Structures are given as C-alpha cells and as structure tokens.
C-alpha cells in the first residue's frame, strides 16, 4: 500500500464506496477537477489501482477571533492553515486503522509544508459531532465560530508525530 496523489489514469475511483454519498461523489466526479484547477490536492492510500481511502488538502485561512484562547495573534486578522477538506475510507476497509493512517499522512504533509511556507497548523470541518469527537482524539480543538470546525496547531502536530 502506498500514499499517492490521485491519478485518474491509474486509480479506480468508480468502485470506491465509503458509505457517504457526498464523499463518494467528490472522489468520483469532482476531485480531479479540483486538482487540475489547483484548488486542492487529493491523496489516496492505494493498493495498485484499488483506493482504500483518500483525503483532500488545500490552503486556508482562519480569523484570529475564532481560534482557541491559547492560539492568539494580534498582528494578523487572518491566520494561514492547511485545510483537511475531505477524508474517507472505503467500506470494505473501515475499522482497520486506515482513517488514522490518512490523518497521520495529512499531518506529516502539514509539517513538510510548514517547513516551506508559513502556516500555523491544520483545520478540519467535521460533518457531525461524532466525527468532530474523532478528530478531538488526535488533539484537534473546536473553533468558537463553528460547531464542527476544528484546529490542530503545528506544535501539537509535531508533538503527536
């Protein structure tokens, strides 16, 4: 199994089914367009052509006023982060730690990116409270402005890795 950038000529998107139609449609119909337009990058965990899971990652900024109290900046109104946009594991592979593997790959990508450009960490928008609690298990903290938007600062990522 390898982590690779989504390659529509190589990876079989057609058979992917994570059980959430919105995430299936994104991978099958939208992800490649988003990559071509440089809006995001989509990484897959794959065995040859078979996609086990995927996540999307892109640049993002967050208003300083919504950050947790231990992350405050006076000099800037908007703080740069990466956005973990979507994350899904095919149903036949769920429950085997592949979601964790995808998150850790995204966190490593965040650290690598932070070595090249200025970012404070990674943001995720959880689809519901159950998913938000999953991310909290990795140390993500909820932002005050939105119920299911969470942040993990770079220093916490480095400590976790």
Secondary structure, 3 states (H helix, E strand, C coil): CEEEECCCCCCECCCCCCCCHHHHHHHHHHHHHHHHCCCCEEEEEEECCEEEEEEEEEEEEEEHHHCCCCCCCCCCCEEEEEEEEEEEECHHHCCCCHHHHHHHHHHHHHHHHHHHCCCCEEEEECCCHHHHHHHHCCCCEECCCCCCEEEEEHHHHHHHC
